[in-house]
């Protein structure tokens, strides 16, 4: 939620997406049509064209193109990627289902005695289409390691798109002209080029702009901060609240490439920091990392960023380690001497678990900042808010003029859903509500 584009610009991008996924089908209609085979067969074929185009477009959505990532933010792109991925899967699966229902003779496409190579391609492609979505939606319940999920996700997606394109070429009923075939192949190549751009080209560029760990700092709540410095280059110009894809080790082509929000401010582009809690195999190693270890970063990305000058204040909601991009924002405000009003709702289990607790107390002295702690497991001597952030607590603590503020939310899913729902029920314009979600492992 929250983006830098206006509604008109967002509508323009959405219109471009619709035209893109319909373009292979429109190309078919633009050429000389073959004899009709009945409504349901042609309808099933049309769904196949659109579904394949949507699968191709997924590579472009996740291609880390700054024109999208900076304008829409990671949350919006993730939701759109998930929704269109599910829709594309349903269309791809509906294609053979409708054809087989309309004409059982299409079963020969799945008959190994007719064409074994075709069956060995179409059957796995169909299974992979389902697994791509299932493993993406329920990766954690399936206990799939992030690194292997990422590799398998990319491999299965490329396999499905490649087989789908070859299938279109071989059937050729609606792509019998050379320019029709050429467009379908070009469309697929552009899509596959996007993943090549992310997995190969960008890492080569990152290799020339290495960083190294200069400090491994323990934080409260079991968190660890990695402080990095640029090695032989000018560093990275970030905006407060942004994130980067981080690879630790000797090569930027490693499997362990994860998105992390910066916890440092904007001022020093040659020295940045990330903070994380041990939530998975990768982050569990942070406290044991050695000074001097090379690190590679792809970024910065994200639209979870405040306006540099604004008459409005900011109300920030954080839970646990979700405070990291918000600390980047607060540290940047301190660097600038920004006096706008800030209210931070910060949820933790105990007061001892409050990451950056001492620094937040210092920031309250130099910024126009008020920190409201919410503790789920507070002791009897705690006089502040107890339990979890809820409607009653927000109603009690929030200022009366909600339109005088911008809103930033980062933390556990239940907290974010509640806050987003509460704010969406008010008259606050949606572009003023920004959320950042990461499943860091």
C-alpha positions in Angstrom: 0.0 0.0 0.0 1.3 3.4 -0.8 3.1 4.5 -4.0 4.7 7.5 -5.6 2.7 7.4 -8.8 -0.6 9.3 -9.1 -3.8 7.3 -9.7 -3.7 8.5 -13.4 -0.1 7.1 -13.8 -1.1 3.9 -12.0 -4.1 3.5 -14.4 -1.7 4.1 -17.3 0.6 1.3 -16.2 -2.4 -1.0 -15.6 -3.7 -0.3 -19.1 -0.2 -1.0 -20.5 -0.2 -4.4 -18.7 -3.7 -5.3 -20.1 -2.6 -4.4 -23.6 0.6 -6.4 -23.2 -1.1 -9.6 -22.0 -3.8 -9.3 -24.7 -1.3 -8.5 -27.5 -0.6 -12.1 -28.6 -4.3 -12.8 -28.9 -4.9 -9.5 -30.7 -2.1 -10.4 -33.1 -4.0 -13.6 -34.0 -7.2 -11.7 -34.7 -5.3 -9.1 -36.8 -4.2 -11.8 -39.2 -6.2 -14.0 -41.5 -8.4 -16.3 -39.4 -8.5 -20.0 -39.8 -11.8 -21.8 -40.0 -13.7 -21.7 -36.8 -13.8 -24.8 -34.5 -16.7 -23.8 -32.3 -17.1 -21.2 -29.5 -15.8 -23.3 -26.6 -12.6 -24.5 -28.4 -11.7 -21.0 -29.6 -12.6 -19.7 -26.1 -10.2 -22.2 -24.5 -7.5 -21.3 -27.0 -8.0 -17.6 -26.2 -7.6 -18.3 -22.5 -4.3 -20.2 -23.2 -2.9 -17.2 -25.1 -3.8 -14.8 -22.3 -2.6 -17.2 -19.6 0.8 -17.7 -21.3 1.2 -14.0 -21.8 0.4 -13.4 -18.0 3.1 -16.0 -17.1 5.6 -14.2 -19.3 4.6 -10.8 -17.8 5.5 -12.2 -14.3 9.2 -12.0 -15.2 8.8 -8.3 -16.1 6.9 -7.5 -12.9 9.7 -9.0 -10.7 12.6 -7.8 -13.0 13.6 -5.1 -10.4 13.1 -2.3 -12.9 13.3 0.9 -11.0 10.6 2.6 -13.0 8.2 0.1 -11.3 9.9 -0.6 -8.0 10.4 3.0 -7.1 7.0 4.1 -8.2 4.7 1.4 -6.8 6.7 0.0 -3.8 7.4 -3.6 -3.0 4.1 -4.2 -1.3 2.0 -3.3 -4.3 4.2 -5.1 -6.8 4.2 -8.3 -4.5 0.4 -8.2 -4.3 0.0 -7.7 -8.0 2.5 -10.4 -8.8 0.7 -12.9 -6.5 -2.8 -12.0 -7.8 -1.8 -12.1 -11.5 0.2 -15.3 -10.9 -2.9 -17.1 -9.5 -5.0 -15.7 -12.4 -2.4 -16.8 -15.0 -2.3 -20.3 -13.5 -6.1 -20.6 -13.6 -6.2 -19.5 -17.3 -3.4 -21.9 -18.3 -5.1 -24.8 -16.6 -8.5 -23.8 -18.0 -7.1 -24.0 -21.5 -6.7 -27.8 -21.7 -9.7 -28.4 -19.5 -12.1 -26.6 -21.8 -10.6 -28.1 -24.9 -10.9 -31.7 -23.6 -14.4 -31.0 -22.5 -15.4 -29.5 -25.8 -13.7 -32.2 -27.9 -12.3 -35.4 -26.3 -10.2 -35.9 -29.4 -7.7 -33.5 -27.9 -6.7 -36.3 -25.5 -4.1 -37.3 -28.1 -2.0 -34.4 -26.9 -1.6 -36.4 -23.7 -1.1 -39.8 -25.4 2.5 -40.9 -25.3 1.9 -43.4 -28.1 1.1 -40.5 -30.4 3.9 -38.1 -29.4 6.0 -39.0 -26.4 8.2 -35.8 -26.4 5.1 -33.7 -26.4 3.7 -35.5 -23.4 7.0 -35.3 -21.5 6.9 -31.5 -21.9 3.2 -30.7 -21.5 2.6 -32.9 -18.4 5.5 -31.5 -16.3 4.6 -28.0 -17.5 1.1 -28.4 -16.2 2.3 -29.8 -12.9 4.9 -27.0 -12.6 2.2 -24.4 -13.2 0.3 -25.5 -10.1 3.5 -25.9 -8.0 4.7 -22.4 -8.8 1.6 -20.9 -7.2 1.2 -23.5 -4.4 4.8 -23.2 -3.2 4.7 -19.4 -3.5 1.5 -19.1 -1.3 2.5 -21.8 1.2 6.2 -21.9 1.1 6.6 -21.6 4.9 4.1 -24.4 5.8 5.9 -26.6 3.3 9.2 -25.7 5.0 10.9 -24.8 1.8 14.2 -23.0 2.3 14.0 -19.6 0.7 17.1 -20.1 -1.5 15.9 -23.4 -3.0 12.4 -22.1 -3.4 13.8 -19.1 -5.3 15.8 -21.4 -7.7 13.0 -23.8 -8.2 10.5 -21.0 -8.7 12.6 -19.5 -11.5 13.4 -22.8 -13.1 9.7 -24.0 -13.2 8.5 -20.6 -14.5 11.0 -20.6 -17.3 10.1 -24.2 -18.2 6.4 -23.4 -18.3 6.9 -20.4 -20.5 9.3 -22.2 -22.8 7.1 -25.2 -23.3 4.0 -23.0 -23.7 5.8 -21.0 -26.5 7.0 -24.2 -28.3 3.4 -25.6 -28.0 2.0 -22.5 -29.7 4.6 -22.8 -32.5 3.9 -26.5 -33.0 0.1 -26.2 -33.1 0.3 -23.2 -35.3 -3.5 -23.0 -35.9 -3.6 -19.3 -35.1 0.1 -18.5 -35.6 0.7 -19.9 -39.1 2.3 -16.6 -40.5 5.9 -15.9 -39.9 5.3 -12.5 -38.2 2.8 -14.0 -35.8 5.3 -16.7 -34.8 8.0 -14.0 -34.6 6.0 -11.9 -32.2 5.2 -14.8 -29.9 8.9 -15.7 -29.8 10.0 -12.1 -29.3 7.4 -11.7 -26.4 8.8 -14.8 -24.7 12.4 -13.7 -25.2 11.8 -10.3 -23.6 10.2 -12.0 -20.6 13.0 -14.5 -20.2 15.5 -11.7 -20.7 14.1 -10.1 -17.6 15.1 -13.0 -15.4 18.5 -13.1 -17.2 18.8 -9.4 -16.3 18.1 -10.2 -12.6 20.1 -13.4 -12.2 23.1 -12.8 -14.5 23.5 -9.2 -15.6 22.9 -7.4 -12.3 25.2 -9.8 -10.3 28.0 -9.0 -12.8 27.5 -5.3 -12.2 27.3 -5.9 -8.4 30.7 -7.6 -8.5 32.4 -4.4 -9.5 30.7 -2.6 -6.6 31.5 -4.8 -3.6 31.0 -3.9 0.0 32.5 -5.4 3.1 31.3 -5.9 6.7 33.1 -3.5 9.0 31.0 -4.1 12.2 28.8 -6.9 13.5 26.8 -5.3 16.3 24.4 -7.1 18.7 21.1 -5.4 19.4 18.3 -5.9 21.9 15.8 -8.7 21.2 18.4 -11.0 19.7 18.8 -8.8 16.6 22.1 -8.1 14.8 23.2 -5.1 12.8 25.6 -5.5 10.0 27.5 -2.3 9.1 28.9 -2.2 5.6 31.4 0.1 3.8 31.9 0.5 0.1 35.1 -1.0 -1.3 36.7 1.3 -4.0 33.6 3.0 -5.2 31.3 5.9 -4.3 28.8 3.8 -2.5 25.0 3.9 -2.9 22.6 6.9 -2.7 19.6 5.6 -0.7 16.4 7.2 0.4 15.2 6.6 4.0 13.0 3.5 4.2 14.3 1.8 1.1 15.7 -1.8 0.8 18.3 -3.7 -1.2 18.9 -7.3 -2.2 21.9 -8.6 -0.2 24.3 -11.4 -1.0 27.0 -12.2 1.5 30.1 -14.1 0.5 32.6 -14.4 -2.3 30.3 -14.2 -5.3 27.2 -12.0 -6.1 25.8 -15.0 -8.0 25.2 -17.0 -4.8 21.8 -18.4 -3.9 21.5 -16.4 -0.7 20.1 -13.2 -2.1 17.6 -11.6 0.2 15.8 -8.3 0.5 16.6 -6.2 3.6 15.5 -2.7 4.6 18.3 -0.3 5.4 18.4 0.7 9.1 20.9 3.5 8.4 20.1 7.1 7.3 20.7 8.7 4.0 23.7 10.9 4.8 26.6 8.5 4.4 26.4 6.8 1.0 29.6 4.9 1.6 28.5 3.3 5.0 25.1 1.6 5.4 23.6 -0.8 7.8 21.0 -3.6 8.0 19.4 -5.1 11.1 17.6 -8.4 11.3 16.5 -11.0 13.9 17.3 -14.7 13.4 14.2 -15.8 11.5 15.7 -18.4 9.2 18.8 -20.2 8.1 20.4 -17.1 6.6 19.7 -14.5 9.4 20.7 -17.0 12.1 24.3 -16.7 10.8 24.5 -12.9 11.1 25.8 -12.8 14.7 28.7 -15.1 13.6 29.7 -13.1 10.5 33.2 -11.8 10.3 34.5 -8.3 9.8 36.0 -8.2 6.3 33.4 -10.5 4.7 32.5 -9.3 1.2 28.9 -8.3 0.5 27.1 -7.4 -2.7 24.0 -5.3 -2.9 21.4 -4.7 -5.6 19.4 -1.6 -5.0 18.1 0.6 -3.6 14.4 -0.1 -4.2 11.2 0.7 -2.5 8.6 3.5 -2.1 8.4 3.3 1.7 9.9 6.7 1.8 8.8 10.1 3.3 8.6 13.3 1.4 11.7 15.3 1.9 9.7 18.4 2.7 6.2 18.2 4.1 3.8 20.2 6.3 2.3 17.0 7.5 3.6 14.9 10.4 4.2 11.2 10.4 2.6 8.4 12.3 4.6 5.2 12.2 3.7 1.7 13.2 6.3 -0.9 13.9 6.4 -4.4 15.3 9.7 -6.1 16.4 12.4 -5.9 13.7 9.9 -4.2 11.5 11.3 -1.0 13.0 14.4 -1.1 10.8 13.1 1.0 7.8 11.4 3.3 10.3 14.8 3.8 12.1 16.2 4.7 8.7 13.5 7.3 8.4 14.0 8.7 11.9 17.8 8.7 11.6 17.5 10.6 8.3 15.2 13.2 9.9 17.8 13.7 12.7 20.5 14.1 10.1 18.5 16.8 8.3 17.3 18.5 11.5 13.7 17.9 10.4 11.2 19.2 12.9 8.0 17.6 11.7 5.9 15.8 14.3 6.4 12.0 14.5 4.5 9.5 16.5 5.8 5.9 16.7 3.7 3.0 17.8 6.2 0.2 18.6 5.1 -3.3 19.5 7.3 -5.8 21.3 7.1 -8.7 23.7 8.9 -7.0 26.6 10.7 -3.7 27.2 14.0 -5.6 27.1 13.2 -6.7 23.6 12.8 -3.2 22.2 15.5 -2.9 19.4 17.2 0.5 19.3 15.6 1.3 22.7 18.3 3.7 23.9 18.7 5.4 20.5 14.9 5.9 20.3 15.1 7.7 23.7 17.8 9.9 22.4 15.9 10.6 19.2 12.9 11.7 21.3 15.2 14.5 22.6 16.4 15.8 19.3 13.3 15.2 17.1 9.7 16.1 17.5 9.1 12.5 18.3 6.9 10.6 20.7 7.3 6.8 21.0 4.4 4.8 22.3 5.5 1.3 23.4 3.0 -1.6 23.2 4.2 -4.7 25.1 2.4 -8.1 24.7 4.2 -9.6 27.7 4.7 -6.7 30.0 5.5 -7.1 33.7 3.2 -5.9 36.4 5.3 -2.7 36.9 4.8 -1.6 33.3 2.5 1.4 33.2 2.3 1.8 29.4 0.1 0.0 26.8 -0.2 -3.7 27.3 -1.3 -6.5 24.9 -1.5 -5.9 21.2 -2.3 -2.8 19.2 -6.0 -2.8 18.6 -8.9 -0.4 17.7 -9.4 0.8 21.2 -5.7 1.6 21.7 -5.4 3.4 18.4 -8.6 5.4 19.1 -7.1 6.5 22.5 -3.6 7.3 21.3 -4.1 8.7 17.7 -4.4 12.5 17.3 -7.8 13.8 16.4 -6.8 15.3 13.0 -5.8 12.2 11.1 -5.5 14.1 7.8 -2.6 16.1 9.2 -0.3 13.0 9.0 1.3 10.5 6.6 1.3 6.8 7.8 4.0 4.1 7.6 3.5 0.5 8.7 6.0 -2.3 9.0 5.8 -5.4 11.2 4.1 -8.7 11.7 1.3 -9.5 9.3 -1.6 -9.4 11.9 -0.5 -6.0 13.1 -0.1 -4.6 9.6 -3.5 -6.0 8.5 -5.2 -4.4 11.6 -3.6 -1.0 11.2 -4.3 -0.9 7.4 -7.9 -1.9 8.0 -8.3 0.8 10.7 -6.8 3.5 8.5 -8.6 2.5 5.4 -11.9 3.0 7.2 -11.1 6.7 7.7 -10.9 9.5 5.1 -7.1 9.3 4.9 -6.1 9.2 1.1 -4.6 5.8 0.4 -1.4 7.2 -1.2 -0.6 8.5 2.3 -0.6 5.0 3.8 2.6 3.1 3.1 3.3 -0.4 4.1 6.4 -2.6 3.8 6.2 -6.4 4.1 9.2 -8.8 3.9 9.4 -12.4 5.0 13.1 -12.3 5.9 14.6 -15.8 6.3 
